[in-house]
Amino acid sequence: MQQQDQNVFSFSKILLAGVLTLVFLSVYTYFFPQQQKIETTPSQQAQVSKSAPSLQPNSASAQMSSDQEVLARVEAKDFTLEIDTLGRIKQVYLKEKKFLTNPQKSIFAKFFNHKQEHEALDALALFDPSMIRPLEIRFVDKTLNQMAFNTPYQVNQSTFKMDDQPIQIELTQKLGDFVVTKILTLKPDLSYVLEIKTSANKEYFLTNGARPVADSDHYAFLGTIIAKKDGKLENLEEGDVEGVEKYGDSIFVASADRYFASVIFDREKNLNVVVDGNIKAKNPIAFAQFQGDAKLEGYIGAKNYQDLKALYAPLTDVVEYGLITFFAKPLFLLLEMLYEFCGNWGWAIVLLTIIVRLVLFPLSYKGMMGMQKLKDLAPEMKEIQAKYKNDPQKMQKHMMDLYRKHGANPLGGCLPLLLQIPVFFAIYKVLYCAVELKSAPWALWIIDLSAIDPYYVLPVVMGVTMYISQILTPSNFTDPMQEKVFKMLPLFFTIFFIIFPFPAGLVLYWSVNNIISIFQQILINRIVENQKKAKQ
């Protein structure tokens, strides 16, 4: 086989291998998720490095840290917030209907009796109670720190009813002659302002806590995000930090799962952040460093893009799309504009797919025309291969002459496909990570675009349209086995999208994409047919 055909065959094998690798990793991650590290009591934790000994409370606090009583409770329309006796946010329960929808189970999950999170919910708890909690303070002074973890706070009021106005909670801790006062102004959108007043100029650290665990899907980013003044983002997941690392001039620090985050920031001046990798938790634990009186802001809740932007524009970086963020974020903004236009996230996905295919049409057209040329040249290519099968150099020369004569490129059909892969991946990340799609309906049977299609209509439509598109698309396989494998891909992907919990919004995108491909291929086939008739 001449060199160009070998390149085509090698590229196809690499593409197929990449798809199969993705499938394998998805299956492996689903059934063998990474084990989460659970925070042990302080007496069991390893000693922190000498550079920041204050981040690790000593063993005297072990009794208090296991199960804190609720010191104060805030009841609001959309949430309940609890504060424990150490002045920390113990738990946040979301009561908004969109977060209480039970996720659909895939056939595979049902067969293996996999448990799904958040079943039969009255409220959605955001935090693991065994993890480090937001607003925890740790002092540099070891003696003071030990006293702080054994002395409960006092509160001005134990129960609060929030309507549409902020409430103020005053928490006081008396540590001998030293007094700490936290004035927490909590708002209905779960943002807050925290003022810390101290009777002496002591140095301490305050944390935004471990990440929420309300939707800890293993396909999403789970960890800590630190935004630097220079625009750089530090995305830290479990195991990324060893020892203690410092990040000065930080705009915000957030602990996040797929849909939710706990954030602290200071819009007046930047934070000095310390991340302690010695604390065993579900993500690297970050602390902001302060001395004496301090004031900062925070937010706990859903990573809704527009809500974060309205609160503080840099917080939109909490919505994490990974390495493809630079491309995925504009796609989401376009999707949101389309939603504002049509009022339905499902139809917005359909419109987004149409726009993306129109933008990529020149590439698609070039690739399809290139594949058509190769199909027309297939008989002559086989003749050359048969005639010069014992002389590879002459075979390659005549093949190149044939391609040059007819303006054909054996890789022409593959390159447009390769360029579309980043687009698909970016759209996948957008549809998978956007909390706006949570419980968003589309058609009669799709009640949640972030969950799987409960009746598997879209996966079947995706497979059928993929098969039709494959039939209409010209091919020039020289290896029968390779051709058989590619013909099995529609069936393979149909089964794949049925047994694994991919969002219905993603399958909708792929299905509409296939339908557009069918019409584009029909159009190109007619153009080719008319060109042939014109030459006769």
ZAMARGU-4260 file (C-alpha; in steps of 0.2 Angstrom, whole numbers, plus 5000, padded with zeros to 4 digits):
<rodrens>
0) 5000/5000/5000 | 5007/5017/4996 | 5012/5030/5009 | 4997/5041/5008 | 4985/5026/5010
5) 4995/5021/5025 | 4993/5038/5032 | 4974/5038/5030 | 4974/5020/5038 | 4985/5026/5052
10) 4974/5042/5055 | 4958/5031/5055 | 4966/5019/5068 | 4971/5033/5079 | 4954/5041/5078
15) 4945/5025/5082 | 4958/5021/5096 | 4954/5038/5104 | 4936/5035/5104 | 4938/5018/5112
20) 4950/5025/5125 | 4937/5038/5129 | 4924/5025/5131 | 4935/5014/5142 | 4939/5029/5153
25) 4921/5033/5155 | 4917/5015/5159 | 4931/5014/5172 | 4928/5030/5180 | 4909/5026/5182
30) 4912/5009/5190 | 4928/5012/5199 | 4928/5031/5204 | 4943/5038/5213 | 4941/5036/5232
35) 4938/5051/5241 | 4949/5055/5256 | 4939/5059/5272 | 4946/5071/5284 | 4951/5062/5300
40) 4951/5070/5317 | 4965/5082/5320 | 4974/5069/5332 | 4975/5057/5317 | 4981/5070/5304
45) 4999/5072/5299 | 5009/5086/5306 | 5009/5101/5295 | 5026/5108/5289 | 5035/5121/5299
50) 5031/5135/5287 | 5013/5136/5292 | 5010/5126/5308 | 4994/5135/5312 | 4984/5127/5299
55) 4983/5111/5308 | 4972/5112/5324 | 4980/5101/5338 | 4973/5085/5346 | 4964/5094/5360
60) 4950/5099/5347 | 4946/5082/5342 | 4931/5080/5353 | 4923/5096/5346 | 4926/5093/5328
65) 4917/5076/5327 | 4899/5083/5329 | 4895/5101/5332 | 4879/5106/5338 | 4869/5120/5329
70) 4871/5137/5336 | 4860/5146/5325 | 4848/5142/5310 | 4842/5153/5296 | 4826/5149/5287
75) 4823/5157/5270 | 4812/5153/5256 | 4825/5144/5245 | 4837/5138/5258 | 4841/5134/5277
80) 4858/5138/5284 | 4865/5131/5300 | 4880/5138/5310 | 4889/5127/5322 | 4896/5131/5340
85) 4913/5136/5332 | 4906/5150/5322 | 4907/5140/5305 | 4894/5136/5292 | 4889/5119/5297
90) 4877/5115/5282 | 4867/5123/5268 | 4851/5115/5263 | 4844/5121/5246 | 4825/5120/5244
95) 4823/5127/5227 | 4813/5114/5216 | 4825/5113/5202 | 4839/5106/5214 | 4827/5092/5221
100) 4823/5083/5205 | 4829/5065/5206 | 4842/5060/5193 | 4837/5047/5180 | 4846/5030/5181
105) 4853/5022/5166 | 4849/5004/5161 | 4867/4999/5167 | 4865/5008/5183 | 4849/5000/5187
110) 4855/4983/5182 | 4870/4984/5194 | 4859/4993/5207 | 4870/5008/5208 | 4864/5021/5220
115) 4860/5038/5214 | 4863/5054/5224 | 4848/5065/5230 | 4834/5053/5229 | 4817/5057/5237
120) 4824/5075/5243 | 4815/5088/5253 | 4831/5098/5253 | 4848/5096/5246 | 4863/5097/5258
125) 4878/5105/5250 | 4892/5099/5262 | 4899/5083/5269 | 4897/5086/5288 | 4914/5077/5291
130) 4924/5090/5281 | 4931/5107/5285 | 4918/5120/5286 | 4917/5137/5279 | 4922/5152/5290
135) 4933/5141/5301 | 4947/5151/5309 | 4964/5144/5314 | 4977/5155/5324 | 4995/5155/5322
140) 4997/5155/5341 | 4996/5137/5345 | 4990/5140/5363 | 4976/5152/5357 | 4972/5140/5343
145) 4969/5126/5355 | 4958/5137/5366 | 4948/5142/5350 | 4944/5124/5346 | 4938/5121/5363
150) 4928/5137/5366 | 4910/5139/5359 | 4904/5155/5351 | 4890/5165/5358 | 4876/5171/5346
155) 4865/5186/5347 | 4850/5176/5341 | 4848/5157/5338 | 4834/5157/5325 | 4832/5169/5310
160) 4818/5171/5297 | 4824/5178/5281 | 4812/5186/5269 | 4819/5197/5255 | 4831/5207/5266
165) 4848/5203/5272 | 4850/5198/5290 | 4864/5200/5302 | 4871/5187/5314 | 4884/5192/5327
170) 4895/5178/5334 | 4907/5181/5348 | 4921/5170/5355 | 4930/5174/5371 | 4947/5167/5373
175) 4953/5173/5390 | 4957/5192/5387 | 4956/5190/5368 | 4939/5192/5360 | 4934/5187/5342
180) 4918/5194/5334 | 4911/5188/5318 | 4897/5199/5310 | 4889/5189/5296 | 4877/5199/5285
185) 4868/5185/5275 | 4858/5190/5259 | 4844/5180/5251 | 4855/5175/5236 | 4866/5166/5249
190) 4880/5179/5246 | 4887/5187/5262 | 4898/5200/5270 | 4909/5194/5285 | 4917/5207/5296
195) 4930/5200/5309 | 4934/5211/5324 | 4948/5206/5336 | 4953/5214/5353 | 4971/5211/5348
200) 4982/5211/5333 | 4983/5192/5331 | 4987/5183/5315 | 4975/5170/5309 | 4969/5160/5294
205) 4951/5158/5288 | 4944/5145/5275 | 4930/5144/5263 | 4929/5126/5268 | 4929/5110/5258
210) 4920/5108/5242 | 4901/5105/5241 | 4897/5087/5238 | 4879/5089/5232 | 4884/5084/5214
215) 4901/5077/5214 | 4900/5069/5197 | 4917/5062/5193 | 4917/5068/5175 | 4917/5086/5181
220) 4930/5097/5190 | 4930/5094/5209 | 4942/5104/5219 | 4949/5121/5223 | 4950/5136/5211
225) 4961/5151/5215 | 4960/5166/5204 | 4976/5177/5203 | 4978/5195/5200 | 4987/5192/5184
230) 4972/5182/5177 | 4979/5165/5180 | 4969/5152/5187 | 4975/5138/5199 | 4964/5123/5197
235) 4969/5111/5211 | 4961/5094/5213 | 4964/5080/5226 | 4983/5076/5227 | 4989/5091/5217
240) 4996/5100/5232 | 5010/5092/5243 | 5014/5102/5259 | 5010/5120/5260 | 5009/5132/5245
245) 5006/5150/5245 | 4996/5161/5232 | 4998/5179/5235 | 4987/5193/5226 | 4972/5181/5224
250) 4956/5188/5218 | 4945/5174/5225 | 4947/5156/5231 | 4933/5144/5228 | 4929/5125/5232
255) 4918/5118/5219 | 4909/5102/5212 | 4900/5101/5196 | 4886/5113/5200 | 4890/5121/5217
260) 4903/5131/5225 | 4909/5140/5241 | 4918/5156/5238 | 4927/5170/5247 | 4934/5186/5240
265) 4938/5203/5244 | 4934/5216/5230 | 4944/5230/5240 | 4961/5221/5240 | 4968/5204/5235
270) 4969/5189/5247 | 4985/5180/5253 | 4980/5162/5251 | 4988/5147/5258 | 4984/5129/5253
275) 4988/5115/5265 | 4990/5098/5256 | 4993/5089/5273 | 4975/5091/5277 | 4966/5075/5271
280) 4950/5081/5263 | 4940/5080/5246 | 4950/5094/5239 | 4965/5105/5244 | 4960/5116/5258
285) 4963/5134/5255 | 4965/5148/5269 | 4965/5167/5267 | 4978/5175/5279 | 4973/5190/5290
290) 4979/5200/5305 | 4968/5209/5316 | 4951/5216/5310 | 4946/5210/5292 | 4932/5211/5280
295) 4928/5200/5266 | 4914/5193/5255 | 4908/5176/5251 | 4895/5165/5242 | 4888/5148/5244
300) 4877/5140/5231 | 4874/5136/5213 | 4887/5141/5199 | 4874/5151/5189 | 4884/5162/5177
305) 4874/5177/5177 | 4871/5177/5196 | 4890/5176/5199 | 4893/5190/5186 | 4880/5201/5195
310) 4889/5197/5212 | 4907/5200/5206 | 4912/5198/5188 | 4928/5189/5191 | 4918/5175/5200
315) 4912/5169/5183 | 4929/5159/5182 | 4921/5148/5195 | 4912/5140/5181 | 4926/5128/5176
320) 4927/5120/5158 | 4945/5113/5160 | 4958/5116/5146 | 4945/5121/5133 | 4937/5135/5144
325) 4944/5148/5132 | 4932/5141/5119 | 4918/5134/5130 | 4914/5150/5139 | 4910/5160/5123
330) 4899/5145/5117 | 4890/5145/5133 | 4887/5164/5132 | 4880/5161/5114 | 4869/5147/5121
335) 4863/5159/5134 | 4859/5172/5121 | 4849/5159/5111 | 4839/5154/5127 | 4835/5172/5130
340) 4828/5173/5112 | 4818/5157/5112 | 4814/5154/5131 | 4819/5136/5131 | 4836/5128/5134
345) 4832/5113/5123 | 4828/5124/5108 | 4843/5135/5112 | 4854/5119/5110 | 4845/5116/5093
350) 4849/5133/5087 | 4867/5132/5094 | 4870/5116/5084 | 4863/5124/5068 | 4874/5140/5070
355) 4890/5129/5074 | 4887/5118/5058 | 4884/5134/5047 | 4901/5141/5054 | 4910/5124/5050
360) 4901/5122/5033 | 4916/5127/5023 | 4927/5114/5032 | 4913/5101/5030 | 4910/5105/5012
365) 4929/5104/5008 | 4930/5087/5017 | 4915/5080/5009 | 4920/5085/4992 | 4937/5077/4995
370) 4930/5061/5001 | 4919/5061/4985 | 4934/5063/4974 | 4943/5048/4983 | 4927/5038/4980
375) 4928/5042/4961 | 4946/5038/4960 | 4944/5021/4970 | 4944/5010/4954 | 4960/5018/4947
380) 4968/5017/4964 | 4965/4998/4965 | 4972/4996/4947 | 4988/5005/4952 | 4989/4994/4968
385) 4987/4978/4958 | 4999/4983/4944 | 5013/4989/4956 | 5010/4978/4971 | 5028/4972/4970
390) 5036/4989/4968 | 5030/5001/4982 | 5040/5016/4975 | 5032/5016/4958 | 5015/5013/4966
395) 5018/5028/4977 | 5023/5039/4962 | 5008/5034/4952 | 4996/5037/4966 | 5003/5054/4969
400) 5002/5058/4951 | 4984/5052/4951 | 4980/5063/4966 | 4989/5078/4958 | 4980/5076/4942
405) 4963/5076/4950 | 4966/5088/4964 | 4963/5075/4977 | 4970/5074/4995 | 4968/5057/5004
410) 4968/5066/5021 | 4956/5079/5015 | 4941/5070/5023 | 4949/5067/5039 | 4956/5085/5043
415) 4939/5093/5044 | 4933/5080/5056 | 4949/5082/5067 | 4945/5101/5068 | 4927/5098/5073
420) 4933/5087/5088 | 4937/5102/5099 | 4921/5110/5095 | 4911/5095/5101 | 4921/5093/5117
425) 4918/5111/5121 | 4900/5109/5118 | 4900/5093/5129 | 4908/5103/5143 | 4896/5117/5142
430) 4881/5106/5142 | 4888/5095/5156 | 4893/5108/5168 | 4880/5122/5166 | 4869/5122/5181
435) 4856/5132/5171 | 4851/5116/5162 | 4848/5107/5179 | 4829/5102/5178 | 4827/5112/5162
440) 4814/5103/5151 | 4813/5102/5132 | 4800/5091/5125 | 4786/5081/5133 | 4797/5067/5139
445) 4813/5077/5142 | 4810/5085/5159 | 4829/5088/5163 | 4842/5091/5150 | 4856/5088/5163
450) 4850/5070/5165 | 4848/5055/5153 | 4833/5053/5142 | 4821/5043/5153 | 4814/5034/5137
455) 4831/5033/5127 | 4822/5041/5112 | 4837/5053/5109 | 4850/5040/5109 | 4841/5029/5097
460) 4838/5045/5086 | 4856/5049/5087 | 4861/5031/5082 | 4849/5030/5067 | 4854/5047/5060
465) 4872/5043/5062 | 4869/5027/5052 | 4860/5036/5038 | 4874/5050/5038 | 4887/5036/5036
470) 4877/5028/5022 | 4876/5044/5012 | 4895/5049/5015 | 4907/5042/5002 | 4921/5031/5008
475) 4936/5023/5001 | 4941/5010/5014 | 4955/4998/5008 | 4954/4987/5023 | 4938/4977/5025
480) 4940/4975/5044 | 4942/4993/5046 | 4926/4996/5036 | 4916/4984/5046 | 4922/4992/5062
485) 4917/5010/5056 | 4900/5003/5051 | 4897/4997/5068 | 4900/5014/5076 | 4882/5020/5075
490) 4876/5004/5085 | 4891/5006/5097 | 4887/5024/5101 | 4869/5021/5103 | 4872/5007/5116
495) 4885/5019/5124 | 4873/5033/5126 | 4859/5022/5133 | 4869/5013/5146 | 4879/5028/5153
500) 4871/5044/5160 | 4876/5057/5147 | 4865/5072/5148 | 4850/5073/5137 | 4856/5090/5131
505) 4872/5083/5124 | 4863/5068/5115 | 4851/5081/5108 | 4866/5091/5101 | 4873/5076/5093
510) 4857/5070/5085 | 4853/5087/5078 | 4871/5088/5072 | 4868/5071/5063 | 4852/5077/5055
515) 4861/5093/5048 | 4875/5082/5041 | 4862/5071/5032 | 4855/5086/5023 | 4872/5093/5020
520) 4878/5077/5012 | 4862/5075/5001 | 4866/5093/4995 | 4884/5089/4991 | 4879/5073/4983
525) 4867/5082/4971 | 4881/5095/4967 | 4893/5081/4963 | 4879/5073/4952 | 4876/5089/4943
530) 4894/5091/4940 | 4896/5074/4932 | 4881/5077/4921 | 4889/5094/4915 | 4905/5085/4910
535) 4895/5072/4900
</rodrens>
